[in-house]
Amino acid sequence: MIQTIYTEVPREEIDHLTRPEFINGQEQSFHDTLTASMSKYGFRDPVYCHYGSKAYGDKIKVIVGNNRMVVAKELNIPIVPAVITNYKADEFPLEGRILKTDDEIRALFYLPKQLQIRRNEKGDIDQVTPPNFQNVKQHYT
């Protein structure tokens, strides 16, 4: 059974990607804006993760929000809000609020009307993506 939940997870329990271009200066303006925003507001949007998928196994893996995870580590933010699609909910249930509708998911985000929620052919959520940030400062300030 596949289930999507909202929960708060210790940062150390979430596996994420650290993109070199984000941390080595090529995206310094984005990094600085995101750092300033998270210093002031914390997480405005939860990260989106998979758990128990074929690709990532038994790890909570960030699919959308890797840069926020990098900044959370830099700022030593201990708890991360997360929307997690659990591909093994019947075998390894995760504690959290079960999300069944798109409106329940949208309510968790800063710009809910611009959120993109994708479902697979069975109707299970397989992607949650905040808006494409053409103007990063507008979203994070």
C-alpha positions in Angstrom: 0.0 0.0 0.0 1.2 3.5 -0.9 0.4 6.3 1.5 1.3 10.0 1.7 1.7 11.6 5.1 2.8 14.9 6.7 5.2 14.6 9.6 8.2 16.3 11.2 11.4 14.4 11.0 14.8 14.9 12.6 17.1 16.3 9.9 19.7 13.5 10.4 17.1 10.9 9.4 16.6 12.4 5.9 18.9 11.7 3.0 19.4 14.6 0.6 21.5 15.7 -2.3 24.0 18.5 -1.9 24.4 20.1 -5.3 27.9 21.6 -5.8 26.6 24.6 -7.8 24.5 25.5 -4.8 27.3 25.5 -2.3 30.3 26.5 -4.3 29.2 30.0 -5.3 27.6 29.5 -8.8 24.2 30.0 -7.2 25.4 32.2 -4.3 22.5 34.7 -4.7 19.9 31.9 -4.4 21.9 30.4 -1.5 22.0 33.7 0.3 18.3 34.5 -0.2 17.3 31.0 1.0 19.5 31.3 4.0 18.1 34.7 4.9 14.6 33.4 4.5 15.1 30.3 6.5 17.0 32.2 9.3 13.9 34.4 9.6 11.0 32.1 8.9 12.3 28.5 9.1 10.8 26.2 6.6 8.0 27.9 4.6 7.3 24.7 2.7 7.8 21.1 3.7 10.3 19.1 1.7 8.8 16.3 -0.4 10.3 12.8 0.1 10.0 9.2 -0.9 10.3 6.3 1.5 10.6 2.6 0.5 10.7 3.2 -3.2 12.7 0.9 -5.5 15.2 3.7 -6.2 15.9 4.7 -2.6 15.1 1.7 -0.4 14.5 2.2 3.3 15.7 5.8 3.5 13.6 8.9 3.7 15.0 10.6 0.5 14.3 14.2 -0.5 12.9 14.5 -4.0 12.0 18.2 -3.8 13.8 20.5 -1.3 17.4 19.5 -1.4 18.6 23.1 -1.2 16.4 23.7 1.9 18.0 20.7 3.5 21.5 22.0 2.9 20.6 25.4 4.4 18.8 23.6 7.3 22.1 21.8 8.1 24.1 25.0 7.8 21.6 26.7 10.2 21.4 23.7 12.5 17.6 23.4 12.2 17.0 20.1 13.9 13.4 19.2 12.7 12.2 19.2 9.1 8.6 19.3 8.0 8.1 16.7 5.3 5.4 15.3 3.0 6.5 11.7 2.5 5.1 9.2 0.0 5.6 5.9 1.7 5.8 3.1 -0.9 5.8 0.4 1.9 3.1 1.7 4.2 1.7 -1.7 4.9 5.2 -3.1 5.9 6.8 0.0 7.4 4.2 2.5 8.4 5.4 6.0 9.3 3.9 8.1 12.0 2.1 11.2 10.7 -1.1 12.8 9.3 -2.3 10.8 6.3 -2.9 13.1 3.3 -5.6 11.9 1.0 -6.6 15.0 -1.0 -4.7 17.6 -2.9 -6.3 20.3 -0.8 -4.8 18.7 2.4 -1.4 18.9 0.8 -1.8 22.4 -0.6 -2.7 23.7 2.9 0.9 22.8 4.1 2.6 25.1 1.6 3.3 28.9 1.5 1.9 29.4 -2.0 -0.7 26.6 -2.2 -2.4 27.7 -5.5 0.9 27.4 -7.4 1.8 23.9 -6.0 1.9 21.1 -8.6 0.8 17.7 -7.4 1.3 14.8 -9.7 -0.3 11.4 -9.4 0.6 8.2 -11.1 -1.8 6.1 -13.1 -3.1 4.4 -9.9 -3.9 7.8 -8.4 -1.0 7.7 -5.9 0.9 10.9 -5.3 4.4 10.6 -6.8 5.5 14.3 -7.0 4.8 17.5 -5.1 6.5 20.5 -6.5 6.3 24.1 -5.3 6.3 26.8 -8.0 9.2 27.2 -10.4 11.0 30.0 -8.7 11.8 32.4 -11.5 12.0 35.1 -8.9 13.4 33.4 -5.8 13.4 36.5 -3.7 9.6 36.9 -4.2 8.9 33.5 -2.7 11.4 33.5 0.1 11.2 37.1 1.3 
